[in-house]
Amino acid sequence: MSWRERPSWRAYGRGGLVVLLTLAAAQNNAPASGGRYLLLPTAAALLCGAALLVRRVPWPVAPALATAAASVWGWPMLPLLLLALFDLAAHHRARIAGGCAVIALAANAVTQPAVSLWTPQQYGSSLFLLLAVVGGMWLGSRRRLEQALHAQVEHLRIERELREQAARAAERSQIAAEMHDVLAHRLSLIALHTGVLTTRADHLPPPLVQRLALLRTASTDALADLRDVLGALRAGEPTAVPPPPALREVDELVEQARTAGQQVDIQVRGDSGRAPAAHRLAAYRIVQEALSNARKHAQGAPVRVRLDYGPPATVVEVTNTAGTPAAGMIDSGFGLVGLGERVTALGGDLHAGPHGAGTWRLAARIPHPAGTEQNGPRT
């Protein structure tokens, strides 16, 4: 049983109140019956209490029994009638509650039981009945407001999850587009050089010519396959994907930020040419997002960028101190979601949040594939 299905303390409290009011009604009926309890008024009180306590009983039963009991025996049954009217008003049945109150008062005026609702004060019970109805209406409105707020919060939660999924999907598509351009460039170079070599077949051994032809065919087929895969990924998009940053270095991005007036200090360790192309693209995107967030949330604050291309891992760390938020800033908040998807796809970890007093830090660590240390520089 989940926590939502367990009875709440509110339900336990109401059950205890019903039991207490039922016992009070039975006790109040005893003096009017010569001090005896095993009589019809006691049975009626117990029946009304059971109808109020058991949830599976149809809703008209409890107010009907309480109204009938209060009409016949008057004041001793008033607490049970008040609770029944309160429940009716709380469930948006205030008119029915008012009708039950009028019926009970009119019946007492006609039958005049031993302890009438009109005694000892002529209008005392009327005031209690009115307060019960008004209190029930207030509680019902409050519950409906809470339900509406809970539904709105749930709707916002689902909407945010859908936006995060869309941001992740967009980032995957962007990764595919970027890697397509990188791989297409390298495969086209292979096809170009093998094509040049095959034009000089007269000066090469026949087995080598056959291998060159096979290599050229394989490279051109791989280019065609890449175009087909990218076309499938972009199917249904209303607009073309903007050109990716390819293998532009982070230094260019930092220079652009400095030109725009941003204070950026960068430290680079290792050779970027030895890092995988996907790592270099990820580093570019991380620094780009960090500099953009610093311009939005901390104008004028100095930014420190640290890059380590490894091996054994590519490490990116961008920190900035507090600053003045940009006026009229509109931030979707899903840029970090896309970065997290990109870094996770490469087997790394991304962390974003406060780092010390008044400092924000965005850091990622992406391990190199096995065997990267033995490979030569990458283009």
C-alpha positions as CSV (number, residue, x, y, z in Angstrom):
1,M,0.0,0.0,0.0
2,S,1.5,3.3,-1.0
3,W,1.4,6.4,1.1
4,R,-1.4,7.9,-1.0
5,E,-3.6,4.9,-0.3
6,R,-3.1,4.9,3.5
7,P,-5.7,6.6,5.7
8,S,-4.6,10.0,6.7
9,W,-4.7,11.5,10.1
10,R,-7.6,13.7,9.0
11,A,-9.7,10.5,8.3
12,Y,-8.8,9.1,11.7
13,G,-9.7,12.4,13.4
14,R,-13.1,12.5,11.6
15,G,-13.8,8.9,12.7
16,G,-13.1,9.7,16.3
17,L,-15.3,12.8,16.1
18,V,-18.2,10.6,14.7
19,V,-17.8,8.1,17.5
20,L,-17.7,10.9,20.1
21,L,-20.8,12.6,18.8
22,T,-22.7,9.3,18.6
23,L,-21.9,8.5,22.2
24,A,-22.9,12.1,23.2
25,A,-26.2,11.7,21.3
26,A,-27.0,8.4,23.1
27,Q,-26.0,10.0,26.4
28,N,-28.2,13.1,25.9
29,N,-31.2,10.9,24.9
30,A,-31.1,8.9,28.2
31,P,-32.5,11.6,30.5
32,A,-35.5,12.2,28.2
33,S,-36.1,8.4,28.2
34,G,-36.1,7.9,32.0
35,G,-32.4,7.1,32.2
36,R,-32.6,4.1,29.9
37,Y,-30.2,3.6,26.9
38,L,-31.6,0.5,25.1
39,L,-34.3,2.4,23.4
40,L,-35.2,3.6,19.9
41,P,-33.4,7.0,20.2
42,T,-30.1,5.2,21.1
43,A,-30.5,2.9,18.1
44,A,-31.2,5.9,15.8
45,A,-28.0,7.6,17.1
46,L,-25.9,4.5,16.5
47,L,-27.4,4.1,13.0
48,C,-26.7,7.8,12.1
49,G,-23.1,7.4,13.4
50,A,-22.5,4.2,11.4
51,A,-23.9,6.0,8.2
52,L,-21.5,8.9,8.8
53,L,-18.6,6.6,9.6
54,V,-18.8,4.1,6.7
55,R,-17.6,5.6,3.4
56,R,-19.3,3.0,1.2
57,V,-22.8,4.1,2.3
58,P,-24.5,6.2,-0.4
59,W,-24.1,9.9,0.5
60,P,-27.9,10.7,0.9
61,V,-28.3,8.1,3.6
62,A,-26.4,9.9,6.4
63,P,-28.0,13.3,6.1
64,A,-31.5,11.7,5.7
65,L,-31.1,9.6,8.8
66,A,-29.7,12.6,10.8
67,T,-32.4,14.9,9.6
68,A,-35.1,12.3,10.5
69,A,-33.6,11.7,14.0
70,A,-33.3,15.4,14.7
71,S,-36.8,16.0,13.5
72,V,-38.2,13.4,16.0
73,W,-35.9,13.7,19.0
74,G,-34.7,17.3,18.6
75,W,-31.6,18.7,20.4
76,P,-29.8,15.5,21.4
77,M,-29.5,14.5,17.7
78,L,-28.3,18.0,16.7
79,P,-24.5,17.2,16.8
80,L,-24.9,14.4,14.3
81,L,-27.1,16.6,12.1
82,L,-24.4,19.3,12.2
83,L,-21.8,16.9,11.0
84,A,-24.0,15.6,8.2
85,L,-24.8,19.1,7.0
86,F,-21.1,20.0,7.2
87,D,-20.2,17.1,5.0
88,L,-22.9,18.0,2.5
89,A,-21.7,21.6,2.2
90,A,-18.1,20.5,2.0
91,H,-19.0,18.3,-1.1
92,H,-20.7,21.2,-2.9
93,R,-24.2,20.3,-1.8
94,A,-25.0,23.4,0.2
95,R,-28.6,23.6,-1.1
96,I,-29.4,20.1,0.1
97,A,-27.8,20.9,3.5
98,G,-29.9,24.0,3.8
99,G,-33.0,22.0,2.9
100,C,-32.2,19.4,5.6
101,A,-31.8,22.1,8.2
102,V,-35.1,23.7,7.3
103,I,-36.9,20.3,7.4
104,A,-35.5,19.5,10.9
105,L,-36.5,23.0,12.2
106,A,-40.0,22.8,10.7
107,A,-40.6,19.3,12.0
108,N,-39.6,20.3,15.5
109,A,-41.9,23.2,15.4
110,V,-44.8,20.9,14.5
111,T,-44.0,17.8,16.6
112,Q,-42.5,19.7,19.6
113,P,-40.4,16.8,21.0
114,A,-39.3,16.8,24.7
115,V,-36.0,18.6,23.9
116,S,-36.9,20.7,20.8
117,L,-34.4,22.4,18.5
118,W,-36.2,25.6,19.4
119,T,-35.3,25.2,23.1
120,P,-33.7,26.3,25.4
121,Q,-32.9,29.2,23.1
122,Q,-35.4,29.9,20.3
123,Y,-32.8,30.5,17.5
124,G,-29.7,28.8,19.0
125,S,-29.9,25.7,17.0
126,S,-30.6,27.7,13.8
127,L,-27.3,29.5,14.3
128,F,-25.4,26.2,14.7
129,L,-27.0,24.8,11.6
130,L,-26.0,27.9,9.6
131,L,-22.4,27.8,10.9
132,A,-22.2,24.1,10.0
133,V,-23.3,24.8,6.4
134,V,-21.0,27.9,6.0
135,G,-18.0,26.0,7.5
136,G,-18.6,23.1,5.2
137,M,-18.8,25.4,2.2
138,W,-15.5,27.0,3.2
139,L,-13.7,23.7,3.7
140,G,-15.1,22.4,0.3
141,S,-13.8,25.5,-1.5
142,R,-10.4,25.1,0.2
143,R,-10.2,21.5,-0.8
144,R,-11.1,22.3,-4.4
145,L,-8.4,25.0,-4.4
146,E,-5.8,22.6,-3.1
147,Q,-6.8,20.0,-5.8
148,A,-6.5,22.6,-8.5
149,L,-3.1,23.7,-7.2
150,H,-1.9,20.1,-7.0
151,A,-3.1,19.5,-10.6
152,Q,-1.3,22.6,-11.8
153,V,1.9,21.5,-10.1
154,E,1.6,18.1,-11.6
155,H,0.9,19.6,-15.0
156,L,4.0,21.8,-14.7
157,R,6.1,18.8,-13.6
158,I,5.0,16.8,-16.6
159,E,5.6,19.8,-18.9
160,R,9.1,20.2,-17.6
161,E,9.9,16.5,-18.1
162,L,8.7,16.8,-21.7
163,R,10.8,19.8,-22.3
164,E,13.8,18.0,-20.8
165,Q,13.2,15.1,-23.1
166,A,12.9,17.4,-26.1
167,A,16.2,19.1,-25.1
168,R,17.9,15.7,-24.8
169,A,16.6,14.7,-28.2
170,A,17.7,17.9,-29.8
171,E,21.2,17.5,-28.3
172,R,21.4,14.0,-29.7
173,S,20.4,15.3,-33.1
174,Q,23.0,18.0,-32.8
175,I,25.7,15.5,-31.8
176,A,24.8,13.4,-34.9
177,A,25.0,16.4,-37.2
178,E,28.3,17.5,-35.8
179,M,29.9,14.0,-36.0
180,H,28.5,13.7,-39.5
181,D,30.4,16.8,-40.6
182,V,33.6,15.6,-38.9
183,L,33.4,12.1,-40.3
184,A,32.4,13.3,-43.7
185,H,35.4,15.6,-43.9
186,R,37.8,12.8,-43.0
187,L,36.1,10.2,-45.3
188,S,36.2,12.7,-48.2
189,L,39.9,13.2,-47.6
190,I,40.4,9.4,-47.8
191,A,38.4,9.2,-51.0
192,L,40.3,12.1,-52.5
193,H,43.7,10.8,-51.8
194,T,42.8,7.2,-52.9
195,G,41.4,8.6,-56.1
196,V,44.6,10.5,-56.8
197,L,46.6,7.4,-56.3
198,T,44.4,5.3,-58.6
199,T,45.2,7.7,-61.4
200,R,48.8,6.6,-61.2
201,A,48.0,2.9,-61.4
202,D,50.7,2.3,-64.0
203,H,53.4,2.9,-61.4
204,L,51.9,0.8,-58.6
205,P,51.7,-3.0,-58.1
206,P,48.3,-4.6,-59.2
207,P,47.4,-5.8,-55.6
208,L,47.9,-2.2,-54.3
209,V,45.7,-0.8,-57.0
210,Q,43.0,-3.2,-56.1
211,R,43.2,-2.2,-52.4
212,L,43.1,1.5,-53.3
213,A,40.0,1.0,-55.4
214,L,38.4,-1.0,-52.6
215,L,39.3,1.8,-50.1
216,R,37.9,4.5,-52.4
217,T,34.6,2.6,-52.9
218,A,34.3,1.9,-49.1
219,S,34.9,5.6,-48.3
220,T,32.3,6.8,-50.8
221,D,29.7,4.2,-49.6
222,A,30.4,5.4,-46.0
223,L,29.7,9.0,-47.0
224,A,26.4,7.9,-48.6
225,D,25.4,6.0,-45.5
226,L,26.2,9.0,-43.3
227,R,23.9,11.2,-45.4
228,D,21.1,8.6,-45.1
229,V,21.5,8.4,-41.3
230,L,21.5,12.2,-40.9
231,G,18.5,12.5,-43.2
232,A,16.6,10.0,-41.0
233,L,17.5,11.9,-37.9
234,R,16.4,15.2,-39.4
235,A,13.2,13.8,-40.8
236,G,10.2,15.9,-39.8
237,E,12.2,19.0,-38.7
238,P,10.5,22.2,-40.0
239,T,13.8,24.0,-40.4
240,A,17.4,23.0,-41.3
241,V,19.8,22.3,-38.4
242,P,22.2,25.2,-38.0
243,P,25.8,24.5,-39.0
244,P,27.7,22.9,-36.1
245,P,30.9,24.3,-34.7
246,A,32.8,21.5,-36.4
247,L,36.3,21.3,-34.8
248,R,36.7,25.0,-34.0
249,E,39.0,25.5,-31.1
250,V,37.9,26.9,-27.7
251,D,40.5,29.7,-28.1
252,E,38.3,31.2,-30.9
253,L,35.3,31.2,-28.6
254,V,37.3,32.9,-25.8
255,E,38.6,35.6,-28.2
256,Q,35.0,36.3,-29.3
257,A,33.9,36.7,-25.7
258,R,36.8,39.0,-24.9
259,T,35.9,41.1,-27.9
260,A,32.4,41.4,-26.5
261,G,33.9,42.8,-23.3
262,Q,33.9,39.6,-21.2
263,Q,36.8,39.0,-18.8
264,V,38.0,35.5,-19.6
265,D,41.1,33.7,-18.5
266,I,41.9,30.4,-20.1
267,Q,44.4,27.7,-19.3
268,V,45.0,24.8,-21.7
269,R,46.9,21.6,-20.9
270,G,47.6,18.9,-23.4
271,D,47.3,18.7,-27.2
272,S,43.8,19.1,-28.5
273,G,44.7,17.2,-31.6
274,R,45.2,14.0,-29.5
275,A,41.7,14.2,-28.0
276,P,38.8,12.5,-29.8
277,A,36.7,14.7,-32.1
278,A,33.6,14.1,-29.9
279,H,35.5,15.4,-26.9
280,R,36.6,18.5,-28.6
281,L,33.1,19.2,-29.7
282,A,31.8,18.6,-26.2
283,A,34.5,21.0,-24.7
284,Y,33.5,23.7,-27.2
285,R,29.8,23.4,-26.3
286,I,30.5,23.3,-22.5
287,V,32.6,26.5,-22.7
288,Q,30.1,28.1,-25.0
289,E,27.2,27.4,-22.6
290,A,29.2,28.5,-19.6
291,L,30.3,31.8,-21.1
292,S,26.7,32.4,-22.2
293,N,25.3,31.7,-18.7
294,A,28.0,34.0,-17.2
295,R,26.9,36.9,-19.5
296,K,23.2,36.3,-18.5
297,H,23.6,35.8,-14.8
298,A,26.8,37.5,-13.8
299,Q,27.6,40.5,-16.1
300,G,31.1,41.9,-15.5
301,A,32.2,38.9,-13.5
302,P,35.6,37.4,-14.5
303,V,35.4,33.9,-15.9
304,R,38.2,31.3,-15.6
305,V,38.4,28.4,-18.1
306,R,40.5,25.4,-17.6
307,L,41.0,22.7,-20.3
308,D,42.9,19.5,-20.0
309,Y,42.8,17.3,-23.1
310,G,44.5,14.4,-21.3
311,P,44.9,11.5,-21.6
312,P,43.4,9.7,-19.7
313,A,40.4,12.1,-19.8
314,T,39.3,15.4,-21.2
315,V,38.5,17.8,-18.4
316,V,36.7,21.1,-18.7
317,E,36.1,23.5,-15.8
318,V,34.6,27.0,-16.1
319,T,34.1,29.1,-13.0
320,N,32.8,32.6,-12.5
321,T,32.1,34.9,-9.5
322,A,28.8,36.6,-8.8
323,G,27.7,39.5,-10.9
324,T,24.7,41.5,-12.0
325,P,22.0,39.6,-13.9
326,A,21.3,40.9,-17.4
327,A,18.1,43.0,-17.7
328,G,15.3,41.3,-19.6
329,M,17.0,38.0,-19.5
330,I,15.0,35.0,-20.9
331,D,16.5,31.7,-19.9
332,S,15.0,28.3,-20.9
333,G,17.0,26.4,-18.4
334,F,17.5,23.4,-20.6
335,G,21.0,24.2,-22.0
336,L,22.6,22.2,-19.1
337,V,20.1,19.4,-19.8
338,G,21.5,19.0,-23.3
339,L,25.1,19.2,-22.1
340,G,24.4,16.5,-19.6
341,E,23.0,14.3,-22.3
342,R,26.0,14.9,-24.5
343,V,28.6,14.2,-21.7
344,T,26.7,11.2,-20.5
345,A,26.6,9.7,-24.0
346,L,30.4,10.0,-24.1
347,G,30.6,8.1,-20.7
348,G,31.5,11.2,-18.7
349,D,30.1,13.3,-15.8
350,L,28.8,16.8,-15.8
351,H,28.5,18.9,-12.6
352,A,27.0,22.4,-12.3
353,G,26.3,24.4,-9.2
354,P,27.8,26.6,-6.5
355,H,31.4,26.1,-5.7
356,G,32.6,28.0,-2.7
357,A,31.4,31.4,-1.6
358,G,29.9,33.4,-4.4
359,T,31.3,31.2,-7.2
360,W,29.5,29.1,-9.9
361,R,31.2,26.1,-11.5
362,L,30.5,24.1,-14.6
363,A,32.8,21.1,-14.9
364,A,32.9,17.9,-17.0
365,R,35.2,14.9,-17.1
366,I,35.1,12.7,-20.2
367,P,37.3,9.6,-20.2
368,H,39.3,8.8,-23.4
369,P,38.5,5.5,-25.2
370,A,40.8,2.6,-24.6
371,G,44.0,2.9,-26.8
372,T,43.8,6.7,-27.2
373,E,47.2,7.1,-25.5
374,Q,48.9,5.1,-28.3
375,N,47.2,7.0,-31.1
376,G,48.9,9.9,-32.9
377,P,47.5,13.4,-33.3
378,R,44.0,13.7,-34.6
379,T,42.8,16.1,-37.4
